[in-house]
Amino acid sequence: MDARLAALGLVAAVVLVFGSVGWSMLRAPEPPPAIPETSALCHFETYCEGADCGASPPPDFRIVRNGPYDRTYIGPADGSPGTASVTRLEGAEQISSEIGEEEGVALFGTVTLRSDGGFDYRRTRRLISSEPEATGSGTCTPFTETGPDA
């Protein structure tokens, strides 16, 4: 009789544990919906290489938000964008990325994107905070959904 009670108690304990786990799984909140990938196409309207404001502007570029790994990317309009660092500012965001190198020295491009779609551009050497070698400005299209579900 004692063995039967022990077995019954063990079965009841197992049912209680599995029931509690199952109940908590059923009540678990759903994960938040994924934020869709969006991108904007940007075009230079002014561009200066040092004091030469007649220089040809760089080609159009695009900014991708919420891309793979929920990162921001920036790069050529018709090519593969690279990862970028983003700093939020009041009414704007600063998007910076390494854009190549000259003579073994890293070049950085920094776009300050305003909430109205306008942007200011700086190209610097060695550090993002260095004096700019080139500056420019332009506009970006509104961000539109571009992910696989778009």
Residue, then its C-alpha position, 0 to 999 in steps of 0.5 A: m500500500d505504501a508503494r502505491l501511495a508513493a507511486l501515486g504521489l510521484v505521478a501527481a508531482v510529475v503531472l503538477v510540474f509538467g502542467s505548471v510548465g505547460w501553463s506558463m508556456l501558454r501564457a508567455p507573451e508573444p515577442p514584439p513584431a520585427i521592425p521592417e527594413t527600410s532604406a532611403l536614396c540620397h543625392f548630393e546637391t552641393y559638394c566641395e573638395g577643400a576649397d574646390c566647390g566645382a568638384s564632381p560630387p560622389p554618386d548617389f548613396r543609400i541608407v538602410r535601417n534595420g538591416p541584417y542584425d538590426r543594424t544601419y548600413i550606408g553605401p552606394a545606391d547600386g552596390s552593397p552597403g557597409t555597416a555604419s555607426v549611428t549617433r542620435l542627435e536632436g532632430a537628426e542622426q549622424i551616420s558614420s562609416e569607413i569609406g576606404e583608404e588613401e596612401g594607407v590612411a583610413l577615410f571616413g564619411t559622415v552623414t548628418l541626416r535631418s528629420d526633413g530628409g536633408f543631409d550634410y556630409r563630411r569626409t575625413r582622414r584617420l578619425i571621424s572627428s578630424e577636420p573635413e577634407a570634403t563637405g557637401s549637402g543634399t537630400c534623401t528620399p523618405f524611408t520606405e520598406t525594402g525587406p523581403d516582405a516589402 
